[in-house]
Amino acid sequence: MTLQTEFPFTLPRGYVDDSGSLHREGVMRLATARDEIEPLRDARVKENEAYLTVIVLSRTIVKLGALSQVTPKTIEGLFSSDLAYLQDFYTRINFGGAAEQAAVLDQGVSFPLAGGSAVA
């Protein structure tokens, strides 16, 4: 039995890059302890704790459309609904049980987002 460490996702709206290209399909990997600890040393996080989410997501999203890399600037440029989706997705794959992880992988299953809306 192998542990699945990467999970595909589709953003509700998508990230629009500087050239106007839309990126919706991506892959997020499971977070490591380092992913959650190292950003605590970052000055931006010390100034604003909410920025921790930006850095952790930029470290754990390994693919987003055709982008060569996902940076904090990329995460800052997401629509609010996409940020909420990714926060929920991160929580489900890292802290949910095997059943929740399986549901994330099943394209036909929708799950509620923070704020009550659902994403398929």
DRENTI-322277 format. One record per atom (N, C-alpha, C, O): x, y, z. Coordinates in pm, whole numbers, padded with zeros to 5 digits, always signed. Example, Ala and Ser with C-alpha at 12.3 -4.5 7.8 and 13.67 -1.06 7.14 Angstrom:
BEGIN
+01319-00569+00780
+01230-00450+00780
+01320-00330+00780
+01424-00332+00846
+01285-00225+00708
+01367-00106+00714
+01290+00003+00787
+01341+00114+00804
//
This chain:
BEGIN
+00085-00118+00000
+00000+00000+00000
+00089+00124+00000
+00182+00135+00080
+00060+00216-00090
+00138+00339-00095
+00054+00456-00046
-00068+00458-00062
+00120+00552+00011
+00055+00672+00060
+00044+00773-00053
+00144+00808-00116
-00076+00818-00079
-00093+00921-00182
-00056+01056-00121
-00109+01095-00017
+00036+01126-00186
+00084+01253-00132
+00046+01373-00218
+00066+01487-00177
-00008+01349-00338
-00048+01459-00425
-00193+01441-00467
-00238+01330-00495
-00267+01553-00470
-00409+01550-00498
-00444+01657-00601
-00410+01774-00584
-00512+01618-00709
-00552+01715-00812
-00671+01798-00766
-00752+01753-00685
-00681+01920-00817
-00795+02006-00787
-00827+02092-00908
-00746+02106-01000
-00946+02148-00907
-00989+02244-01009
-01045+02366-00937
-01142+02355-00861
-00985+02480-00959
-01031+02603-00895
-01169+02642-00948
-01198+02625-01066
-01255+02695-00861
-01388+02738-00905
-01383+02846-01014
-01461+02840-01110
-01294+02943-01002
-01284+03050-01100
-01156+03038-01182
-01160+03042-01305
-01044+03025-01115
-00916+03013-01182
-00828+03136-01163
-00877+03246-01140
-00700+03113-01174
-00600+03220-01162
-00574+03277-01301
-00549+03203-01396
-00578+03410-01312
-00548+03477-01437
-00409+03539-01425
-00386+03626-01341
-00316+03493-01510
-00179+03544-01502
-00166+03679-01573
-00263+03731-01627
-00045+03734-01571
-00020+03867-01628
-00051+03876-01777
-00080+03984-01828
-00044+03763-01848
-00072+03765-01992
-00220+03738-02022
-00261+03736-02138
-00300+03717-01916
-00444+03694-01934
-00484+03549-01945
-00601+03518-01966
-00388+03457-01933
-00418+03313-01940
-00484+03267-01811
-00447+03309-01702
-00582+03179-01826
-00655+03125-01712
-00596+02989-01674
-00572+02904-01759
-00574+02970-01544
-00519+02845-01491
-00615+02794-01383
-00633+02858-01280
-00677+02676-01407
-00773+02622-01311
-00732+02487-01254
-00760+02458-01137
-00666+02405-01334
-00629+02270-01290
-00497+02276-01214
-00403+02343-01257
-00491+02206-01101
-00368+02206-01024
-00350+02080-00943
-00434+01990-00945
-00239+02076-00872
-00206+01964-00784
-00149+02020-00656
-00063+02108-00657
-00200+01969-00544
-00148+02007-00412
-00092+01882-00346
-00153+01775-00352
+00023+01897-00282
+00082+01784-00209
+00051+01798-00061
+00016+01905-00012
+00065+01687+00010
+00050+01691+00155
+00158+01783+00214
+00270+01786+00164
+00123+01855+00317
+00217+01945+00382
+00309+01867+00476
+00271+01765+00533
+00430+01918+00490
+00524+01865+00588
+00525+01959+00709
+00472+02070+00703
+00584+01913+00815
+00597+02000+00933
+00674+02127+00895
+00640+02236+00941
+00776+02112+00813
+00856+02227+00770
+00771+02330+00695
+00792+02451+00710
+00675+02282+00614
+00587+02374+00541
+00509+02465+00634
+00477+02578+00598
+00477+02415+00752
+00398+02495+00846
+00486+02570+00947
+00442+02671+01003
+00607+02523+00970
+00694+02587+01070
+00779+02698+01010
+00786+02808+01066
+00844+02672+00896
+00935+02771+00836
+00871+02907+00810
+00934+03009+00837
+00748+02912+00758
+00689+03044+00732
+00669+03130+00858
+00656+03252+00847
+00669+03069+00973
+00653+03146+01097
+00770+03241+01121
+00758+03337+01197
+00883+03214+01055
+01001+03301+01066
+00995+03418+00967
+01072+03514+00980
+00905+03410+00869
+00894+03511+00764
+00841+03642+00822
+00744+03643+00898
+00905+03752+00785
+00866+03884+00836
+00722+03919+00799
+00652+03986+00876
+00677+03875+00682
+00540+03906+00639
+00438+03838+00730
+00331+03893+00755
+00471+03720+00779
+00382+03647+00870
+00386+03711+01008
+00283+03721+01075
+00504+03754+01050
+00515+03821+01180
+00435+03950+01182
+00378+03987+01285
+00429+04018+01069
+00354+04143+01058
+00204+04117+01046
+00123+04194+01099
+00166+04008+00977
+00026+03977+00954
+00011+03825+00951
+00048+03761+00853
-00042+03768+01058
-00052+03622+01071
-00133+03558+00959
-00111+03441+00926
-00227+03632+00900
-00308+03577+00792
-00223+03543+00670
-00264+03462+00586
-00105+03603+00659
-00017+03576+00545
+00041+03435+00549
+00093+03386+00449
+00032+03369+00663
+00078+03231+00675
+00010+03142+00571
+00075+03056+00511
-00118+03163+00550
-00193+03085+00451
-00132+03100+00312
-00118+03002+00239
-00098+03223+00277
-00041+03251+00145
+00088+03172+00125
+00108+03109+00021
+00174+03175+00223
+00304+03108+00210
+00288+02956+00211
+00350+02887+00131
+00205+02904+00300
+00187+02759+00306
+00127+02706+00176
+00172+02603+00125
+00028+02774+00121
-00030+02730-00006
+00073+02737-00118
+00078+02647-00203
+00154+02841-00121
+00254+02851-00228
+00359+02741-00217
+00420+02704-00317
+00379+02688-00098
+00476+02579-00078
+00416+02443-00114
+00490+02353-00154
+00284+02427-00100
+00224+02295-00116
+00153+02275-00251
+00122+02161-00288
+00129+02382-00324
+00072+02367-00458
+00188+02345-00554
+00270+02434-00576
+00194+02226-00609
+00308+02189-00694
+00281+02215-00842
+00374+02215-00923
+00155+02238-00876
+00121+02265-01016
-00006+02348-01020
-00101+02322-00946
-00008+02448-01106
-00128+02525-01132
-00126+02564-01279
-00054+02654-01321
-00208+02493-01356
-00213+02517-01500
-00075+02504-01562
-00002+02409-01535
-00041+02601-01648
+00087+02598-01719
+00195+02680-01648
+00303+02701-01704
+00168+02725-01527
+00268+02805-01455
+00390+02720-01422
+00378+02602-01388
+00509+02780-01433
+00631+02707-01402
+00649+02688-01251
+00711+02591-01207
+00595+02782-01172
+00598+02767-01027
+00488+02851-00965
+00440+02947-01025
+00450+02814-00844
+00349+02888-00769
+00420+02961-00657
+00486+02899-00573
+00408+03092-00655
+00475+03176-00556
+00372+03244-00466
+00252+03239-00495
+00417+03308-00359
+00322+03386-00279
+00248+03491-00362
+00130+03518-00338
+00315+03550-00459
+00249+03648-00546
+00135+03583-00624
+00030+03645-00644
+00153+03459-00667
+00047+03387-00736
-00074+03373-00645
-00187+03402-00685
-00052+03329-00523
-00161+03309-00426
-00230+03442-00397
-00352+03447-00386
-00152+03549-00385
-00211+03682-00361
-00304+03723-00475
-00398+03799-00453
-00279+03673-00595
-00358+03710-00712
-00484+03626-00734
-00557+03649-00830
-00508+03529-00647
-00627+03445-00661
-00754+03523-00625
-00751+03615-00544
-00864+03484-00686
-00993+03537-00644
-01024+03481-00506
-00977+03373-00471
-01101+03554-00427
-01131+03513-00289
-01195+03375-00284
-01165+03296-00194
-01284+03344-00379
-01349+03213-00379
-01247+03101-00402
-01261+02992-00346
-01145+03127-00484
-01042+03026-00507
-00953+03009-00384
-00912+02897-00352
-00923+03118-00316
-00844+03108-00192
-00920+03027-00088
-00862+02941-00023
-01049+03054-00072
-01131+02978+00024
-01134+02830-00014
-01125+02744+00073
-01148+02801-00144
-01149+02663-00192
-01018+02594-00155
-01020+02482-00103
-00904+02660-00181
-00774+02598-00154
-00750+02579-00005
-00689+02480+00035
-00797+02672+00078
-00783+02656+00223
-00860+02532+00269
-00810+02453+00349
-00981+02517+00218
-01063+02402+00254
-01001+02273+00201
-00997+02172+00271
-00952+02275+00078
-00889+02159+00016
-00767+02117+00097
-00748+01998+00123
-00685+02214+00136
-00565+02188+00218
-00604+02117+00347
-00542+02018+00387
-00708+02168+00413
-00753+02109+00539
-00802+01966+00518
-00771+01877+00598
-00877+01944+00411
-00932+01811+00386
-00823+01709+00356
-00827+01597+00408
-00725+01744+00273
-00624+01643+00239
-00523+01622+00350
-00466+01514+00362
-00498+01723+00432
-00397+01711+00537
-00453+01663+00671
-00381+01598+00747
-00578+01695+00700
-00632+01664+00832
-00756+01576+00827
-00803+01531+00932
-00809+01551+00708
-00924+01462+00694
-00879+01318+00697
-00760+01288+00686
-00974+01231+00714
-00944+01088+00713
-00936+01035+00571
-00950+01111+00475
-00915+00907+00559
-00904+00842+00428
-01031+00860+00347
-01024+00876+00225
-01147+00857+00412
-01274+00874+00340
-01283+01013+00278
-01329+01027+00164
-01241+01116+00351
-01243+01252+00295
-01145+01265+00180
-01175+01329+00080
-01027+01205+00193
-00930+01210+00084
-00984+01140-00039
-00965+01187-00151
-01051+01028-00020
-01110+00956-00134
-01219+01041-00198
-01231+01043-00321
-01298+01111-00118
-01403+01198-00172
-01343+01312-00253
-01399+01353-00355
-01229+01364-00209
-01162+01471-00281
-01122+01422-00420
-01129+01497-00517
-01081+01297-00429
-01036+01241-00556
-01151+01206-00650
-01132+01199-00771
-01269+01183-00594
-01385+01146-00675
-01441+01271-00741
-01496+01358-00673
-01429+01281-00872
-01471+01400-00945
-01620+01430-00929
-01660+01545-00945
-01701+01331-00898
-01845+01352-00888
-01892+01398-00752
-02011+01424-00734
-01803+01410-00655
-01842+01447-00520
-01819+01595-00500
-01713+01648-00532
-01920+01663-00445
-01901+01804-00412
-01888+01815-00261
-01938+01731-00187
-01822+01919-00217
-01809+01940-00074
-01825+02087-00043
-01791+02172-00125
-01877+02117+00076
-01904+02256+00110
-01776+02335+00135
-01677+02281+00185
-01780+02462+00099
-01670+02552+00128
-01705+02635+00249
-01821+02640+00291
-01606+02700+00305
-01634+02795+00411
-01732+02897+00356
-01714+02945+00244
-01834+02930+00430
-01933+03024+00383
-02057+02957+00328
-02153+03023+00292
-02054+02821+00322
-02174+02749+00289
-02194+02707+00145
-02281+02625+00119
-02119+02760+00051
-02139+02718-00088
-02073+02583-00110
-01994+02538-00027
-02105+02519-00221
-02047+02388-00251
-01976+02391-00383
-02012+02467-00473
-01874+02309-00393
-01796+02298-00516
-01798+02152-00559
-01778+02063-00476
-01823+02127-00687
-01823+01990-00738
-01684+01951-00783
-01663+01839-00829
//
